[in-house]
Amino acid sequence: MYWPTLITLRAIGGSGTNDEITKGGFSEEQQAVPHGDGPTTELEYRLAWARSHLKGMGLTVNSARAVWSLTEHGRTATKEDVQQARVG
């Protein structure tokens, strides 16, 4: 989910809310799959982890509550950069 999240942030202008990220890059079918018995969807659950990990990699910042922005590195990182950072 790291790369799709990064690509979605780029597509929506480099910054967006949790909801904008979810709706901006994923189909309604993907958005509808529930996560267990909880109030969130599987997509929301996975995106929350992806956003946190991207922040730890220095690719995003949590610029305000529920708002995520790309860093300079996040704007230019390749898919391979993201995969290497995730493994390393």
Buried (B, 14 or more C-beta within 10 A) or exposed (E): BBBBBBBBBBEBEBBBBBEBBBBBBBEEEBEEEEEEEEEEBBBBBBBBEBBEBBBEBEBBBEEEEEBBBBBEEBEEBEEEBBEEBBEE
